């Protein structure tokens, strides 16, 4: 496999973990315990193409035979219109096994029979002490580190389980089928590409052993691919690789999707059966552009790293709660339920990830809840806007890059603002008790945008307000015509 | 009141107008030192108290069982006898057995001696072995623990206290409960360290292939 012989430099000295193959630990048979030699050879073939990018990482699905049976059950889950029985069971279970709720029981604040609606909500800030939310009785031998970086502020370190990660694939199959698309494994193509466009990102090739398919047919292969030109070896490799892969499903977020649409306009010939958008709002114009370009359905998947998928929109008309163990409430500022049809904060109770069952988790996103023939629907979902910053040379940069840099310099929180004149101001909250140099973080942002950065240091997290942090804002587009 | 103090759930019942807590605590401080002497027959003391409360004469079977509990080999480590002796001392106080709440609780227990025997039984279960014998009278918190245990086991609230307050204060002084909390927290701390190690392991950092973006 071609990985380390040609390494691209990391874009900032603090991003060492993104050095090619800097984070690998396993053998391929440990990555895909159920995959045979032919399956491993198929993975290697997609890794080793001469036009492949410099892969930054190697990772598998880690699924064992028993997991595949569990995932078949996941495929049969249905969403229920009233509070399902598993919610009360979860409330009882966490009061015995989850430190945060054991403490509440000890202190008499709640107990195993407390109705869900009488329990306090959980915020993203609460998860900073993640161990308080991990059940004591689940063996930790399969825990995976899932970092929730992205568009919105400081990272959370979320413990993930291979089965709950793979359940996303089972859900995507269900959603793609619901959208009327035909997604059958095609050995000549990549079954899925997870597409990013960042200066630094983990990229890899993997086999999708959880993909539902007729017995005996091989597991399709997927790849996580970075569109950023810097990770490809030669001009044209990116287009050659993607053309050869012709991925059946493109799973991405808005900004890489816009980049891919640009490439398609420039002649990149792809034939996706469906496009899946996540992590960021999907403007209707982008949905329309996908339909016009490839004629395939677009599924907008709404979820958080800490909760997993919550709802999906196939037609652009509201997000339907997905058939998983997820129960959605919409609450007002005081935490009281709002009537159906009224906007409030989306709050979810979820029992999917064995390492992180959550009761009444505040997403920080808002929507109105309606119930119709499709099930429970979130209407007008808001709160995941991508933010782009304008560099001195006129190019636009995604806040994901800034998140990586600011996290790498150890900031616990920040606000990065760019005004209409392009002036950049960083408000930095260093992690208490850790030697951190906010000025160095400001310098890194300065190098990223090639602009001077004013740095203000704060010591109190409340300086940023409550709820899910909204830590990026750029008004630069107001001062300059967008590209 | 049959809840154990190490129950993590809280009890919110109890008749109001029980004895004043201060009276119980004060009386414990005045307990005769003889109660801690091994030569004292505590089961005989229990029989005397039953007679004096409502004229009940305990049958021989009950007394033999009590004798076996309080003097037999099973009691070597638990030291039940001094505790039961202290309960006898407390209950004999008119401020205790004459409290209006006690009358109501006794009515539901087949009379004052039935109510008293319920406490005798409960105190052995709940407090035996929790503290050195003399601490129950010499230490301020221990006196409150025993006084509150007597109220709780007797199904009454200390005079002037609401059920929630009584419950909170009981859990604050209960040795068994506090020990359980400490053990529970130690388990949680150890688990947090285990989780940090597991997440820091390179195999956790390699993660798994992701199919969607969040």
Interface residues (C-beta under 8 A of the other chain):
Chain A: X23 X24 X25 X26 X31 X57 X58 X59 X60 X61 X62 X99 X102 X105 X106 X108 X111 X112 X130 X131 X132 X134 X136 X140 X141 X143 X144 X145 X146 X148 X150 X157 X159 X160 X162 X165 X166 X168 X169 X172 X192 X194 X196 X202 X204 X206 X208 X222 X224 X251 X252 X253 X276 X278 X279 X301 X303 X304 X305 X308 X309
Chain B: X8 X9 X10 X167 X168 X171 X181 X184 X187 X188 X191 X192 X194 X195 X196 X198 X199 X201 X202 X203 X204 X205 X206 X207 X208 X209 X210 X211 X212 X213 X214
